[in-house]
């Protein structure tokens, strides 16, 4: 079944709702138990640290594809900016949930300097990100994290749909 085209009303409504959604995406860092002095035990990672780390890595990879596509085809920069801004905001929220984790820096991908190929690379990247975030929703033990990941999945799905219906 073909996807319905996005109307101007839907796009404007999404743009107006984005600040509300992003402000709702907030995870409190897990409370750390105080170790008795002299204890050499290493603290256990938060319950969902692996899920957060996987999604953070996926977001970083998606951002690198967006940047590569924008550099490869400069006319795509304006089109891809909202997607990159959403990913950056989501990355900031998730990185704050596990403050001691290092943010991954993936190697920049190679994107063909043709608009259709660059858009296809971005669509594939966004589809992969969506799949990985949905998996994170299912694997999350924390309800707060699952809700944030669901919000990220919804945002990514919306951007993917918008990229799929654009005529170049």
Phi, psi and omega in degrees: 000125182291149179289146178287142177292149180275127180276165178297323179299317179295317180297315179295317178298320178295318180296322179286330181277340184305314179299326178292318180293315181295325178288337178279343180279090181217128177239130175282135177298145181297142179292139179259133178283143180278125179276144175298147181299142180088354179282134180256007180293138177275138181293145178287146178293156178304157186308317184253023183301320181293321179295313180297316180299320180295317181290321177299316178297320179294318178296317179298319178295317180296320178297320180294325176293318178299316180296318180296319179295319179294324178286324181289319180231089185305334180291345178277345185309311182293322180293324185269350182303315180298325179293313179297321179295319178296316179297319180297319178295319179294321178297319179297317179297312183289323178295329177289338180286330177231080190295337182275352183283144176276137177283129181289149175236093182291155176295138181295130179284162176264125180239132181300141181281035176241138189300315182293319179292321178295316177296322177296321177297319179294316179299316178298318179297316180293322177295318178296315178300315180302315179298317182289324178291319176299318176299320178298323177301318182288328183274344185294134175273329182275132176295322178299314180295318179300320179293318179295317179295325176296321177295319178295318179298318179297316179298314181295319178298319180295315179295321179297317178297318180295320179292330182285335183261355181289138176261129181251000000 
